Amino acid sequence: MGQKVRVATASLAGCFGCHMSVLDMDERILDLVERVDFDRTPLTDIKTLGPCDLGLIEGGVANAENVEVLREFRRQCKVLVAVGACAVTGGIPAMRNSVPLAEVLDEAFVHGMGLVNPGIPDDPELPLLLSQVHPIHEVVRVDYFLPGCPPSADAIWSLLTAVLEGGALHLTWAQLRYD
């Protein structure tokens, strides 16, 4: 067997559902680990990122930390895949884009129901929110887009298989439709 493909994953602003779909590949994960080495990924709890052949990233870009993580991910990954609706279009996090950020913060932290100590957090440890949530292709170059909320385990498997075998990606209607 040749050298394994180095794969990394990351999550930005989203629900982590795309990573759950990776886990939903069930026993196919065993086939996958025969063919790939995982670098940074919450699946292995590796926190650092080295040079990778393939990067899968989910979530929209909602704050300064997301921008930093995404740019570093792009630098380290030969091929970058936007996985899921949040990475591809901004998804659910981008629903706040129709309301000015100041109003969103005010509603969430000042006038929200049941708040004990109302006030917009200003801890310097918190990442600075962007005025809009962006899909990742608005920040970095993306090689492939895999839609879905989340994409199915079968769609992710098809993508990984195509990339690993150097073939074209062909997704069926069943893999792309949303229920």
LINPE-V756585 format. One record per pair of residues at least 12 apart in sequence whose ideal C-beta (glycine too) atoms are under 10 Angstrom apart, sorted by the first residue. I is the first residue (numbers start at 1). J is the second residue. If there is no record, write none. Layout:
i=I j=J
i=I j=J
//
This chain:
i=1 j=34
i=1 j=35
i=2 j=35
i=3 j=37
i=3 j=53
i=4 j=33
i=4 j=34
i=4 j=35
i=4 j=36
i=4 j=37
i=4 j=38
i=4 j=53
i=4 j=164
i=5 j=32
i=5 j=35
i=5 j=36
i=5 j=37
i=5 j=52
i=5 j=53
i=5 j=54
i=5 j=78
i=5 j=79
i=5 j=160
i=5 j=163
i=5 j=164
i=6 j=36
i=6 j=37
i=6 j=38
i=6 j=39
i=6 j=50
i=6 j=51
i=6 j=52
i=6 j=53
i=6 j=54
i=6 j=55
i=6 j=76
i=6 j=77
i=6 j=78
i=7 j=32
i=7 j=33
i=7 j=35
i=7 j=36
i=7 j=37
i=7 j=38
i=7 j=39
i=7 j=40
i=7 j=41
i=7 j=43
i=7 j=52
i=7 j=53
i=7 j=54
i=7 j=55
i=7 j=56
i=7 j=77
i=7 j=79
i=7 j=81
i=7 j=160
i=7 j=163
i=7 j=164
i=8 j=37
i=8 j=38
i=8 j=39
i=8 j=40
i=8 j=41
i=8 j=44
i=8 j=46
i=8 j=48
i=8 j=49
i=8 j=50
i=8 j=51
i=8 j=52
i=8 j=53
i=8 j=54
i=8 j=55
i=8 j=56
i=8 j=57
i=8 j=73
i=8 j=76
i=8 j=77
i=8 j=80
i=9 j=22
i=9 j=38
i=9 j=39
i=9 j=40
i=9 j=41
i=9 j=42
i=9 j=43
i=9 j=44
i=9 j=46
i=9 j=52
i=9 j=54
i=9 j=55
i=9 j=56
i=9 j=57
i=9 j=58
i=9 j=73
i=9 j=81
i=9 j=83
i=10 j=40
i=10 j=41
i=10 j=42
i=10 j=49
i=10 j=55
i=10 j=56
i=10 j=57
i=10 j=58
i=10 j=59
i=10 j=66
i=10 j=69
i=10 j=70
i=10 j=72
i=10 j=73
i=10 j=77
i=10 j=83
i=10 j=87
i=11 j=41
i=11 j=42
i=11 j=56
i=11 j=57
i=11 j=58
i=11 j=59
i=11 j=66
i=11 j=69
i=11 j=83
i=11 j=84
i=11 j=86
i=11 j=87
i=12 j=57
i=12 j=58
i=12 j=59
i=12 j=60
i=12 j=61
i=12 j=62
i=12 j=63
i=12 j=65
i=12 j=66
i=12 j=67
i=12 j=69
i=12 j=70
i=12 j=73
i=12 j=86
i=12 j=87
i=12 j=93
i=12 j=133
i=12 j=134
i=12 j=136
i=12 j=139
i=13 j=58
i=13 j=59
i=13 j=60
i=13 j=61
i=13 j=62
i=13 j=63
i=13 j=65
i=13 j=66
i=13 j=86
i=13 j=87
i=13 j=90
i=13 j=91
i=13 j=92
i=13 j=93
i=13 j=94
i=13 j=129
i=13 j=130
i=13 j=133
i=13 j=134
i=14 j=57
i=14 j=58
i=14 j=59
i=14 j=60
i=14 j=62
i=14 j=66
i=14 j=83
i=14 j=84
i=14 j=85
i=14 j=86
i=14 j=87
i=14 j=90
i=14 j=91
i=14 j=92
i=14 j=93
i=14 j=133
i=14 j=149
i=14 j=150
i=15 j=58
i=15 j=59
i=15 j=84
i=15 j=86
i=15 j=91
i=15 j=92
i=15 j=93
i=15 j=149
i=15 j=150
i=16 j=42
i=16 j=58
i=16 j=59
i=16 j=84
i=16 j=150
i=17 j=58
i=17 j=59
i=17 j=83
i=17 j=84
i=17 j=85
i=17 j=86
i=17 j=91
i=17 j=148
i=17 j=149
i=17 j=150
i=17 j=151
i=18 j=56
i=18 j=57
i=18 j=58
i=18 j=59
i=18 j=82
i=18 j=83
i=18 j=84
i=18 j=85
i=18 j=86
i=18 j=87
i=18 j=146
i=18 j=148
i=18 j=149
i=18 j=150
i=18 j=151
i=18 j=156
i=19 j=41
i=19 j=42
i=19 j=43
i=19 j=56
i=19 j=58
i=19 j=59
i=19 j=83
i=19 j=84
i=19 j=150
i=19 j=156
i=20 j=58
i=20 j=150
i=20 j=153
i=21 j=58
i=21 j=83
i=21 j=84
i=21 j=146
i=21 j=148
i=21 j=150
i=21 j=151
i=21 j=152
i=21 j=153
i=21 j=154
i=21 j=155
i=21 j=156
i=21 j=157
i=22 j=41
i=22 j=42
i=22 j=43
i=22 j=56
i=22 j=58
i=22 j=83
i=22 j=150
i=22 j=151
i=22 j=153
i=22 j=156
i=22 j=157
i=22 j=160
i=23 j=43
i=23 j=153
i=24 j=150
i=24 j=152
i=24 j=153
i=24 j=154
i=24 j=156
i=24 j=157
i=25 j=152
i=25 j=153
i=25 j=154
i=25 j=156
i=25 j=157
i=25 j=160
i=26 j=153
i=26 j=157
i=28 j=153
i=28 j=154
i=28 j=156
i=28 j=157
i=28 j=160
i=28 j=161
i=29 j=43
i=29 j=153
i=29 j=157
i=31 j=157
i=31 j=160
i=31 j=161
i=32 j=156
i=32 j=157
i=32 j=160
i=32 j=161
i=32 j=164
i=35 j=160
i=35 j=161
i=35 j=164
i=35 j=165
i=36 j=52
i=36 j=53
i=36 j=54
i=36 j=160
i=36 j=163
i=36 j=164
i=37 j=52
i=37 j=53
i=38 j=52
i=39 j=51
i=39 j=52
i=39 j=53
i=39 j=54
i=39 j=55
i=39 j=76
i=39 j=77
i=40 j=52
i=40 j=55
i=40 j=69
i=40 j=72
i=40 j=73
i=40 j=76
i=41 j=55
i=41 j=56
i=48 j=76
i=49 j=69
i=49 j=72
i=49 j=73
i=49 j=75
i=49 j=76
i=49 j=77
i=50 j=76
i=51 j=75
i=51 j=76
i=51 j=77
i=51 j=78
i=52 j=73
i=52 j=76
i=52 j=77
i=52 j=78
i=52 j=79
i=52 j=80
i=53 j=77
i=53 j=78
i=53 j=79
i=53 j=163
i=53 j=164
i=54 j=77
i=54 j=78
i=54 j=79
i=54 j=80
i=54 j=81
i=54 j=143
i=54 j=144
i=54 j=159
i=54 j=160
i=54 j=163
i=54 j=164
i=55 j=70
i=55 j=73
i=55 j=74
i=55 j=75
i=55 j=76
i=55 j=77
i=55 j=78
i=55 j=79
i=55 j=80
i=55 j=81
i=55 j=82
i=55 j=83
i=55 j=142
i=55 j=143
i=56 j=73
i=56 j=77
i=56 j=79
i=56 j=80
i=56 j=81
i=56 j=82
i=56 j=83
i=56 j=84
i=56 j=87
i=56 j=144
i=56 j=146
i=56 j=156
i=56 j=159
i=56 j=160
i=56 j=163
i=57 j=69
i=57 j=70
i=57 j=73
i=57 j=74
i=57 j=77
i=57 j=80
i=57 j=81
i=57 j=82
i=57 j=83
i=57 j=84
i=57 j=86
i=57 j=87
i=57 j=136
i=57 j=140
i=57 j=142
i=58 j=81
i=58 j=82
i=58 j=83
i=58 j=84
i=58 j=85
i=58 j=86
i=58 j=87
i=58 j=88
i=58 j=91
i=58 j=136
i=58 j=146
i=58 j=150
i=58 j=151
i=59 j=82
i=59 j=83
i=59 j=84
i=59 j=85
i=59 j=86
i=59 j=87
i=59 j=90
i=59 j=91
i=59 j=93
i=59 j=133
i=59 j=135
i=59 j=136
i=60 j=82
i=60 j=84
i=60 j=85
i=60 j=86
i=60 j=87
i=60 j=88
i=60 j=89
i=60 j=90
i=60 j=91
i=60 j=92
i=60 j=93
i=60 j=94
i=60 j=97
i=60 j=130
i=60 j=132
i=60 j=133
i=60 j=134
i=60 j=135
i=60 j=136
i=60 j=138
i=60 j=139
i=61 j=86
i=61 j=87
i=61 j=90
i=61 j=93
i=61 j=94
i=61 j=130
i=61 j=132
i=61 j=133
i=61 j=134
i=61 j=135
i=61 j=136
i=61 j=137
i=61 j=138
i=61 j=139
i=61 j=140
i=62 j=86
i=62 j=90
i=62 j=93
i=62 j=94
i=62 j=96
i=62 j=127
i=62 j=129
i=62 j=130
i=62 j=132
i=62 j=133
i=62 j=134
i=63 j=126
i=63 j=127
i=63 j=128
i=63 j=129
i=63 j=130
i=63 j=133
i=64 j=126
i=64 j=127
i=64 j=128
i=64 j=129
i=64 j=130
i=65 j=126
i=65 j=127
i=65 j=128
i=66 j=93
i=66 j=127
i=66 j=129
i=66 j=130
i=66 j=133
i=66 j=134
i=66 j=136
i=66 j=139
i=67 j=127
i=67 j=128
i=67 j=130
i=67 j=134
i=67 j=136
i=67 j=139
i=67 j=140
i=68 j=127
i=69 j=127
i=70 j=87
i=70 j=134
i=70 j=136
i=70 j=139
i=70 j=140
i=71 j=139
i=71 j=140
i=72 j=140
i=73 j=136
i=73 j=140
i=74 j=136
i=74 j=139
i=74 j=140
i=74 j=141
i=74 j=142
i=74 j=143
i=75 j=140
i=77 j=140
i=77 j=143
i=78 j=143
i=79 j=142
i=79 j=143
i=79 j=144
i=79 j=163
i=80 j=136
i=80 j=137
i=80 j=140
i=80 j=141
i=80 j=142
i=80 j=143
i=80 j=144
i=81 j=136
i=81 j=142
i=81 j=143
i=81 j=144
i=81 j=145
i=81 j=146
i=81 j=156
i=81 j=159
i=81 j=160
i=81 j=163
i=81 j=169
i=82 j=135
i=82 j=136
i=82 j=137
i=82 j=140
i=82 j=142
i=82 j=143
i=82 j=144
i=82 j=145
i=82 j=146
i=82 j=147
i=83 j=136
i=83 j=144
i=83 j=145
i=83 j=146
i=83 j=147
i=83 j=148
i=83 j=150
i=83 j=151
i=83 j=155
i=83 j=156
i=83 j=159
i=84 j=145
i=84 j=146
i=84 j=147
i=84 j=148
i=84 j=149
i=84 j=150
i=84 j=151
i=84 j=156
i=85 j=135
i=85 j=146
i=85 j=147
i=85 j=148
i=85 j=149
i=85 j=150
i=85 j=151
i=85 j=178
i=86 j=133
i=86 j=135
i=86 j=136
i=86 j=149
i=86 j=150
i=87 j=135
i=87 j=136
i=87 j=137
i=87 j=142
i=87 j=145
i=87 j=146
i=87 j=147
i=88 j=135
i=88 j=136
i=88 j=137
i=88 j=142
i=88 j=145
i=88 j=146
i=88 j=147
i=88 j=148
i=88 j=149
i=88 j=151
i=89 j=133
i=89 j=134
i=89 j=135
i=89 j=136
i=89 j=137
i=89 j=145
i=89 j=147
i=89 j=149
i=90 j=132
i=90 j=133
i=90 j=134
i=90 j=135
i=90 j=136
i=90 j=138
i=91 j=133
i=91 j=135
i=91 j=149
i=91 j=150
i=92 j=133
i=92 j=149
i=93 j=133
i=93 j=134
i=94 j=132
i=94 j=133
i=94 j=134
i=94 j=135
i=95 j=133
i=96 j=108
i=96 j=129
i=96 j=131
i=96 j=132
i=96 j=133
i=97 j=130
i=97 j=131
i=97 j=132
i=97 j=133
i=97 j=134
i=98 j=132
i=100 j=131
i=101 j=129
i=101 j=130
i=101 j=131
i=101 j=132
i=102 j=120
i=102 j=131
i=104 j=129
i=104 j=131
i=105 j=120
i=105 j=121
i=105 j=129
i=106 j=118
i=106 j=120
i=108 j=120
i=108 j=121
i=109 j=121
i=143 j=163
i=144 j=159
i=144 j=162
i=144 j=163
i=144 j=169
i=145 j=159
i=146 j=158
i=146 j=159
i=146 j=160
i=146 j=169
i=146 j=171
i=146 j=175
i=146 j=176
i=147 j=171
i=147 j=175
i=147 j=176
i=147 j=178
i=148 j=171
i=148 j=175
i=148 j=176
i=148 j=177
i=148 j=178
i=149 j=178
i=149 j=179
i=151 j=171
i=151 j=175
i=151 j=176
i=151 j=178
i=152 j=171
i=152 j=174
i=152 j=175
i=152 j=176
i=152 j=177
i=152 j=178
i=152 j=179
i=153 j=175
i=154 j=171
i=154 j=172
i=154 j=174
i=154 j=175
i=155 j=169
i=155 j=171
i=155 j=172
i=155 j=174
i=155 j=175
i=155 j=176
i=156 j=175
i=157 j=175
i=158 j=170
i=158 j=171
i=158 j=172
i=158 j=175
i=159 j=171
i=159 j=175
//
